[in-house]
Amino acid sequence: MRAKTPLPRRLLAPLEEFVKTEALGGAILAAAGLAGLLWANSPWQDSYVRLWSTPLRVGVPGLELHKPLLLWINDLLMAIFFLLVGLEIKRELLIGELNSARKAALPTAAALGGMALPAAIFLLWVGEAELRRGWAIPMATDIAFALGCLRALGRRTPSALLVLLTALAIVDDLGAILAIAVFYTGSLSAAALLAGVALTALLVLLNRSGVDRLAPYLIVGALLWLAVLKSGVHATLAGVVLGLCVPARSRFSHASLLVHARASLDEAERDPDGAELHLQALTCRLRHCQSPLRRLEHALHPWVAYGILPLFALANAGVNLSGLTFAHLVSPLAGGVFLGLFVGKQLGVLLASWLAVKTRLATLPEGVRWPHLYGMGLLAGIGFTMALFIAGLAFGEGTSLHAQAKIGILSASLASAVVGVIVLTVASAGKREPAS
C-alpha cells in the first residue's frame, strides 16, 4: 500500500542544508581517504607512519594525557563527531523522520535488516574465534558518502528517498553506538564510571532546569569525556551522551517571537534614530530562538564534515598494499567484511523493507519503487568512517588484522558506491523531480 500524496518538497527544507553539507563533505572525505591510501603506499610512507605515531602530551605535570596523534584523533576528535551524531539522533526522534511509529517503521526496519544480515554473514564466513570480534564492522553506513552519492544523481531520484536514507543512517548509527558501548569496552574503572554517571546526571539536571546556554553543557561534557576515557568505555560515547542531553526546545515560543518582532519593527519605524538598536535587539532574539540543540548542530556540522572526518580518513585509510596478493583480498577477515557490507547490506535492507511493507507495518513513500529501495540498500553498504572506527576497536590500530579489515572496508565501500549509483541511475531513468 502506497502513500496517496507525494511528499511536499517544503517538508524537506530542514534537510537541505544538512544534505548539502554531507554531500560536499562526502567528496572531501573520499579525497582524504584516497590521499591517505596513496601516502601510505608512496616513497614517503615512513613519514605517514611517523606522523600519526607522534606522541602528544596535554595537561600539567601529574595530571596529563599522553597519546600518539592517531589516538587523539580517534578518541577526542571523533568524540565531537559522535556528539553531532547524538544531536542528530535526538532531533530525528523528537521532530524528524523517527518521531512517530508510522514514519519510523520503514527506515527502522531497513536499518535493522541492514545491520543483522551483514553481521550474520560476517560471522558465518570468518569462522575463527579471533576474527569474530569484528562482527560489527559491516553493520555501519557512512551517511556522508551515501548521501553524497545520492545527491550526485540530482533530481532524478525521489525526494522521499533522500529522507528515507537519512533516517536509515541515523538508526544505523544508533545501532553502531550500542555495539561499541556493549561489545567494545575494555577493563572498567569503577571510580571513573561513577564520575561519569554523576556528570551525566548533572547534564540531565541542567536540561531539566531549563538551562539553555551551551557553555555549561560543553564544560560538563568535557569532564564527562575525561571520565569516560579513564573508565574503560570508549571515550567517544561521551559525545553521544552529551548530544542527547542538550535541550531541543527553545525558551521562546513562536507566538512570543512574532509579538516581539512586530513590537521591535514598530519601535524602529516610530524611532528612526534608535532603529538600529531595536533591530539589533530583534536580531539577538532571532539568533536565540533556535534551540540549543539546533545551534550546536549548526555550528558543529561544517567542522565535522570538512575537518574532523577528512582528518580521520587521512589518518586511518592508509593501508600499505605492498606485497598484497589475491590471498589477502580473499582472506577470511577481508572477505567477511566485504560480503557483509556489499552483499549483506543490500539484501538486509531490501528484505526487511519488503517484509515491513507486506505486513503493512510500513508503506512505500510516493515515488519510491522497489528498484530505488535496492539502490538505497547498496549505498548503505558504504561503511567507511564508522566501519574503520569499529575495525580499530576490534583489532587494534596498526595490526595485520586491522589492515585486512581495512582492505575489506575500502573495497566493499567502493563497490557499493559504484553499483548503487548505477542501479539508481537505471531506476530513475527519464524521471526528474520538479525544482523546489
C-alpha positions in Angstrom: 0.0 0.0 0.0 1.4 3.4 -1.0 1.0 6.8 0.4 -1.6 8.7 -1.5 0.1 12.1 -1.7 3.6 13.0 -2.7 6.0 14.3 -0.1 5.9 18.1 -0.3 9.3 19.5 -1.1 8.8 22.2 1.5 8.9 19.4 4.2 12.5 18.7 3.0 13.7 22.3 3.8 15.2 21.3 7.2 17.2 18.7 5.3 18.6 20.9 2.6 21.5 22.4 4.4 22.3 19.1 6.1 22.4 17.2 2.8 24.4 19.9 1.0 27.0 19.7 3.8 27.0 16.0 3.8 27.3 15.7 0.0 30.3 18.1 -0.2 31.7 16.5 3.0 31.5 13.1 1.3 33.6 14.3 -1.6 36.2 15.8 0.7 36.1 12.6 2.8 36.7 10.5 -0.3 39.6 12.7 -1.3 41.1 12.5 2.2 40.8 8.7 2.3 42.4 8.4 -1.2 45.2 10.7 -0.1 45.9 8.6 3.0 45.9 5.4 0.9 48.3 6.9 -1.7 50.6 8.4 1.0 50.8 5.1 2.8 52.0 3.5 -0.5 54.3 6.3 -1.7 58.1 6.7 -1.3 57.2 8.9 1.8 55.3 6.1 3.6 57.6 6.3 6.6 56.6 9.9 7.2 52.9 8.7 7.2 53.6 6.2 9.9 55.8 8.7 11.9 53.3 11.5 11.8 50.4 9.6 13.3 52.7 7.9 15.8 53.9 11.3 17.1 53.4 11.4 20.9 51.4 14.3 22.2 51.1 15.3 25.8 48.2 17.5 27.1 47.8 18.7 30.6 50.0 19.7 33.5 52.6 17.5 35.3 50.9 14.9 37.4 47.6 15.4 35.5 48.3 14.8 31.8 47.3 12.6 29.0 49.9 11.1 26.8 48.8 9.6 23.5 50.0 9.3 19.9 48.4 11.7 17.4 46.3 9.0 15.9 44.6 8.2 19.2 44.0 11.9 19.8 42.1 12.0 16.5 40.2 8.7 17.2 39.4 9.4 20.9 39.0 13.2 21.1 38.1 14.5 17.6 35.8 11.5 16.9 34.0 12.3 20.2 33.0 15.6 18.6 31.7 13.6 15.6 29.7 11.4 18.0 28.4 14.5 19.7 27.0 15.5 16.4 25.6 12.0 15.9 23.9 12.3 19.3 22.3 15.6 18.4 21.1 14.2 15.0 19.6 11.2 16.7 17.7 13.3 19.3 16.5 15.7 16.6 15.2 12.8 14.5 13.5 11.2 17.4 11.7 14.4 18.5 10.9 16.3 15.3 12.3 14.4 12.4 11.6 11.2 10.5 11.7 9.0 13.5 9.2 10.9 15.7 6.2 8.7 15.1 5.8 4.9 14.6 4.3 5.4 11.1 7.2 7.5 9.8 9.9 5.4 11.6 8.6 2.0 10.5 10.3 1.7 7.1 13.7 3.2 7.8 13.9 1.3 11.2 13.0 -2.0 9.5 15.5 -1.3 6.7 18.2 -0.4 9.2 17.7 -3.4 11.4 17.8 -5.7 8.4 20.9 -3.9 7.2 22.6 -4.5 10.5 21.5 -8.0 11.3 22.2 -9.7 7.9 25.7 -8.2 7.4 26.7 -9.3 10.9 25.4 -12.8 10.4 27.1 -13.2 7.0 30.4 -12.0 8.5 30.2 -14.5 11.4 29.3 -17.4 9.1 32.2 -16.5 6.8 35.1 -15.9 9.2 34.7 -18.9 11.4 37.7 -18.3 13.6 37.0 -17.1 17.1 39.8 -14.4 16.9 38.2 -12.8 13.8 34.6 -12.9 15.2 35.4 -9.8 17.2 34.9 -7.8 14.0 31.3 -8.8 13.6 30.0 -5.2 14.0 32.3 -3.8 11.2 29.8 -4.4 8.3 26.9 -3.0 10.3 27.8 0.6 9.7 26.7 3.0 7.0 28.7 6.2 6.2 26.0 8.8 5.9 28.3 11.4 4.3 29.3 9.1 1.5 25.9 7.6 1.0 24.1 11.0 0.8 26.9 12.3 -1.4 26.3 9.5 -4.0 22.5 10.1 -3.9 23.0 13.8 -4.2 25.2 13.3 -7.2 22.2 11.9 -9.1 20.4 15.2 -8.8 16.6 15.4 -9.0 16.3 12.1 -10.9 15.8 10.3 -7.6 12.6 10.8 -5.5 12.9 13.4 -2.7 11.4 10.8 -0.3 14.4 8.5 -0.9 16.7 11.2 0.5 14.6 11.4 3.7 14.5 7.6 3.9 18.2 7.1 3.5 19.0 9.8 6.1 16.6 8.2 8.6 18.1 4.7 7.9 21.6 6.0 8.5 20.5 7.6 11.8 19.1 4.3 13.1 22.2 2.6 11.8 24.4 5.0 13.8 22.4 4.3 16.9 23.0 0.5 16.4 26.7 1.1 15.9 26.9 3.2 19.1 25.1 0.5 21.1 27.5 -2.2 19.7 30.5 -0.1 20.7 29.2 0.6 24.2 28.3 -3.1 24.9 30.9 -5.1 23.0 34.0 -3.0 22.5 34.6 -1.9 26.1 37.8 -2.8 27.9 38.6 -3.3 31.6 36.5 -0.9 33.7 37.4 1.5 36.4 34.6 1.8 39.0 35.7 5.2 40.2 35.8 6.7 36.7 32.4 5.1 35.8 30.8 6.6 38.9 32.2 10.0 38.0 30.8 9.6 34.5 27.3 8.7 35.9 27.4 11.7 38.2 28.4 14.0 35.3 25.6 12.6 33.2 23.2 13.2 36.0 24.4 16.8 36.1 23.8 17.2 32.4 20.2 15.9 32.8 19.7 18.3 35.7 20.9 21.2 33.5 18.4 20.2 30.9 15.5 19.7 33.4 16.3 23.1 35.0 15.8 24.9 31.7 19.4 25.9 31.2 19.7 26.9 27.5 23.2 28.3 27.4 25.6 25.9 25.7 28.7 26.7 27.8 27.6 24.7 30.9 26.8 21.6 28.8 30.2 21.8 27.0 32.2 22.2 30.2 30.4 19.3 31.9 30.7 17.4 28.6 34.5 17.9 28.5 34.7 16.5 32.1 32.5 13.6 31.1 34.8 12.8 28.1 37.8 12.6 30.5 35.9 10.4 33.0 34.7 8.0 30.2 38.2 7.9 28.7 39.6 6.7 32.1 36.7 4.3 32.7 37.5 1.8 30.0 34.4 2.6 28.0 35.3 4.2 24.7 35.6 7.9 25.1 33.6 8.8 22.0 30.4 7.6 23.8 30.7 10.7 26.0 29.9 12.7 22.9 26.7 10.8 22.3 25.6 11.2 25.9 26.2 15.0 25.7 24.3 15.3 22.5 21.3 13.5 23.9 21.3 15.9 27.0 21.4 19.2 25.0 18.0 20.8 25.1 15.9 20.5 21.9 13.4 23.2 22.7 13.9 27.0 22.6 12.9 29.2 25.6 11.0 31.4 23.1 7.7 30.2 21.6 6.9 31.1 18.0 3.9 33.2 19.2 6.0 35.3 21.6 8.7 35.7 19.0 6.2 37.1 16.5 4.8 39.5 19.1 8.4 40.7 20.0 9.3 41.0 16.3 6.3 43.2 15.5 6.9 45.3 18.5 10.6 45.8 17.6 9.7 46.7 14.0 7.0 49.2 15.2 9.5 50.8 17.5 12.1 51.0 14.8 9.5 52.7 12.5 8.5 55.2 15.2 12.0 56.0 16.3 14.3 56.2 13.2 17.2 57.5 15.3 17.1 54.4 17.5 16.1 52.0 14.8 19.4 50.3 14.7 19.3 49.4 18.4 15.8 48.0 18.0 16.8 45.9 15.0 19.9 44.7 16.9 17.8 43.5 19.8 15.5 41.7 17.3 18.5 40.1 15.6 19.7 38.9 19.0 16.3 37.4 19.9 16.1 35.7 16.5 19.5 34.2 17.0 18.4 32.7 20.3 15.0 31.5 19.1 16.7 28.3 17.8 17.0 25.6 20.4 20.5 24.9 21.9 20.5 21.6 20.0 20.0 23.3 16.6 22.5 26.0 17.4 25.2 23.4 18.4 24.4 21.1 15.5 24.6 24.0 13.0 27.9 25.1 14.5 29.5 21.7 14.5 28.3 20.3 11.2 30.8 22.1 8.9 33.7 21.4 11.3 32.9 17.7 11.4 32.1 17.3 7.7 35.0 19.4 6.4 37.6 18.9 9.1 37.3 16.1 11.6 36.0 13.3 9.3 38.5 14.0 6.5 41.4 14.1 9.0 40.1 10.8 10.4 40.0 9.3 6.9 43.5 10.6 6.1 44.9 9.1 9.3 43.0 5.8 9.2 42.6 4.8 5.5 46.3 4.4 4.8 47.0 0.7 4.4 50.2 -0.4 2.9 49.4 -2.5 -0.2 53.0 -3.6 -0.9 53.1 -7.4 -1.1 49.4 -7.6 -1.3 48.2 -10.8 -3.1 44.9 -12.2 -4.1 45.1 -14.4 -0.9 45.0 -11.2 1.2 41.9 -9.9 -0.7 40.0 -13.1 -0.1 41.3 -13.7 3.4 38.5 -14.7 5.9 38.5 -11.3 7.5 38.7 -9.1 4.4 36.2 -11.4 2.7 33.8 -11.4 5.6 33.8 -7.6 5.8 33.4 -7.3 2.0 30.5 -9.8 1.9 28.8 -8.3 4.9 28.9 -4.7 3.6 28.4 -5.3 -0.2 26.0 -8.3 -0.1 24.6 -8.3 3.4 23.6 -4.6 3.4 21.7 -4.6 0.1 19.9 -7.9 0.9 19.2 -7.0 4.5 17.7 -3.5 3.7 15.6 -4.9 0.8 14.3 -8.0 2.5 13.4 -6.1 5.8 11.7 -3.3 3.8 9.7 -5.9 1.8 8.6 -7.6 5.0 7.6 -4.3 6.6 5.5 -3.3 3.6 3.9 -6.7 3.1 2.9 -7.0 6.7 1.5 -3.4 6.5 3.8 -2.1 9.2 5.1 0.4 6.7 4.3 1.9 3.3 6.5 2.9 0.4 6.7 6.7 0.1 5.2 8.3 -3.0 7.6 8.0 -6.0 9.8 5.3 -4.3 9.7 2.0 -6.1 11.5 -1.3 -5.2 14.5 -0.6 -7.5 15.0 2.6 -5.6 15.0 0.6 -2.3 17.5 -1.8 -3.8 19.8 1.0 -4.8 19.5 2.6 -1.4 20.5 -0.8 0.2 23.6 -0.8 -2.0 24.5 2.7 -0.9 24.0 1.6 2.7 26.9 -0.7 2.1 29.3 2.2 2.1 30.7 1.7 5.5 34.0 3.7 5.5 34.1 6.1 8.6 32.2 4.1 11.2 33.4 0.8 9.8 37.1 1.9 10.0 36.4 3.2 13.5 35.0 -0.1 14.7 37.8 -2.1 13.0 40.3 -0.2 15.0 38.4 -1.0 18.2 38.1 -4.7 17.3 41.6 -5.5 16.2 43.8 -2.7 17.5 45.5 0.1 15.5 48.2 -1.0 13.1 47.8 -4.8 13.4 47.8 -7.1 10.4 44.1 -8.0 11.1 43.3 -4.3 11.2 44.9 -3.9 7.7 42.9 -6.9 6.4 39.7 -5.3 7.8 40.6 -2.0 6.1 41.0 -3.8 2.7 37.6 -5.3 3.1 36.0 -2.0 4.1 37.6 0.1 1.3 36.8 -2.5 -1.5 33.2 -3.0 -0.3 32.6 0.7 0.1 33.9 1.4 -3.5 31.8 -1.5 -4.9 28.7 -0.4 -3.1 29.0 3.2 -4.2 29.6 2.3 -7.9 26.9 -0.3 -8.2 24.5 1.7 -6.1 24.8 4.8 -8.3 24.4 2.6 -11.5 21.2 0.9 -10.1 19.6 4.2 -9.0 20.5 5.8 -12.4 18.7 3.0 -14.2 15.8 3.0 -11.7 15.3 6.8 -12.2 16.0 6.9 -16.0 13.9 9.6 -17.6 12.5 10.8 -14.3 13.3 14.2 -12.8 11.8 15.9 -9.8 10.5 19.5 -10.2 12.6 22.2 -8.8 11.6 23.4 -5.4 
